[in-house]
Amino acid sequence: MANLGFLQWDDSDYTYANPHVAQGLTWPNAAWAFTSLEKSNWHPLTWLSLMLDVSLHGLAPGQLHVTNVGEIFRARGRLDEAAANYADALRGNPGIAEAYLGLARISMARRNPREAERQFQEALVINPDLAQAQEGLRAAQATIAR
């Protein structure tokens, strides 16, 4: 999945050809998201989500697809599929902190705090300000200390 490109259906309108989304998440672009009726819809959360994806991953379509699919699988309790998607994303780009975060959360759900600790640390090497990874690391370390 990491090798997939953009779809020729409407991906261009929502990502790389949309100057607001292509710039990533900024205050002016967020303001635009709440006032835009582009594509005949008012859907600011869609725009904000796409902008955040671009800020995190750039305009790499495969990485956007894989990380999002991993989150969907994880949220639905399909941990093996989520882990495979995160691993696929990391094979394509080992600098995706959110993929390590997803793997760490899966490790915690599987009661493997030592592996989670390592994965949270990997996420924090890439993005030291990632609050979810900081909180997760503290939780993993507290679990290990018990």
C-alpha positions in Angstrom: 0.0 0.0 0.0 2.9 2.4 0.6 3.6 2.3 -3.1 0.1 3.5 -4.1 -0.2 6.8 -5.9 -3.0 9.3 -5.7 -6.3 8.3 -7.3 -7.3 10.1 -10.4 -10.8 10.5 -9.1 -10.7 13.4 -6.7 -7.4 13.1 -4.8 -5.9 16.1 -6.8 -8.8 18.4 -5.7 -8.3 17.4 -2.1 -4.5 17.2 -1.9 -1.7 18.1 -4.2 -3.6 20.5 -6.5 -5.3 22.3 -3.6 -2.8 25.0 -2.5 -4.2 25.2 1.1 -3.9 21.4 1.7 -0.6 21.2 -0.2 1.0 23.7 2.2 0.0 21.7 5.2 -1.6 22.8 8.5 -1.1 26.5 9.2 -3.3 29.1 10.9 -4.4 30.7 7.6 -5.1 27.3 6.0 -7.1 26.3 9.1 -9.2 29.5 8.8 -9.8 28.7 5.1 -10.9 25.2 6.1 -13.7 26.6 8.3 -14.9 29.0 5.6 -14.5 27.1 2.4 -17.3 25.7 0.4 -14.9 24.2 -2.1 -16.1 21.0 -3.8 -19.6 22.2 -2.9 -19.2 20.9 0.7 -18.5 22.4 4.1 -16.3 19.9 5.7 -13.6 21.6 7.8 -12.5 18.5 9.6 -11.7 16.8 6.3 -9.6 19.7 5.2 -7.8 19.9 8.6 -7.1 16.2 8.6 -5.7 16.3 5.1 -3.6 19.3 6.0 -2.2 17.5 9.1 -1.4 14.5 7.0 0.6 16.6 4.6 2.3 18.4 7.4 3.3 15.0 8.9 4.1 13.1 5.7 4.4 15.6 2.9 2.6 14.8 -0.3 3.6 11.2 -0.3 0.3 9.4 -1.2 1.4 5.9 -0.1 2.4 7.2 3.4 -0.9 9.1 3.8 -2.9 6.0 2.9 -0.9 3.5 5.0 -0.9 5.5 8.2 -4.6 6.4 8.0 -5.5 2.8 7.3 -3.4 1.6 10.2 -5.3 4.0 12.5 -8.7 2.7 11.2 -7.7 -0.9 11.8 -6.3 -0.1 15.3 -9.5 1.8 16.3 -11.5 -1.3 15.2 -9.4 -3.7 17.2 -7.9 -5.3 14.1 -4.4 -5.1 15.6 -2.6 -7.5 13.3 -3.7 -5.5 10.2 -2.9 -2.2 11.9 0.6 -3.4 12.8 1.1 -4.6 9.2 0.1 -1.2 7.8 2.3 0.7 10.2 5.3 -1.6 9.4 4.6 -1.0 5.7 4.6 2.8 6.2 7.9 2.5 8.0 9.5 0.5 5.3 8.5 3.3 2.9 9.6 6.0 5.2 11.3 5.2 8.6 10.8 8.8 9.7 7.0 8.6 10.4 6.7 9.1 14.2 3.0 8.4 14.1 3.6 4.9 12.7 5.9 4.1 15.7 3.2 5.6 17.9 0.6 3.3 16.4 2.9 0.3 16.9 3.6 1.3 20.5 -0.1 1.5 21.2 -0.6 -1.9 19.8 2.2 -3.3 21.9 0.6 -1.8 25.0 -2.8 -3.4 24.0 -0.9 -6.7 23.7 0.6 -6.2 27.2 4.1 -5.8 25.9 5.3 -2.6 27.6 9.0 -3.2 26.9 8.3 -3.2 23.2 6.0 -0.3 23.5 8.7 1.6 25.4 11.1 1.1 22.5 8.5 2.2 19.9 7.5 5.3 21.9 11.2 6.2 22.1 11.6 5.8 18.4 8.6 8.1 17.8 10.2 10.7 20.2 13.5 10.6 18.4 11.7 11.6 15.3 9.3 14.1 16.9 10.3 15.0 20.5 7.2 17.1 20.9 4.7 14.3 20.1 2.6 14.5 23.3 0.9 11.1 22.8 4.3 9.4 22.6 5.5 11.2 25.7 2.4 10.1 27.6 2.6 6.6 26.3 6.2 6.3 27.2 5.5 7.3 30.8 2.6 4.7 30.9 4.8 2.0 29.5 7.6 2.8 32.0 5.2 2.8 34.9 3.9 -0.6 33.8 7.4 -2.0 33.5 8.2 -0.6 37.0 5.4 -2.5 38.6 
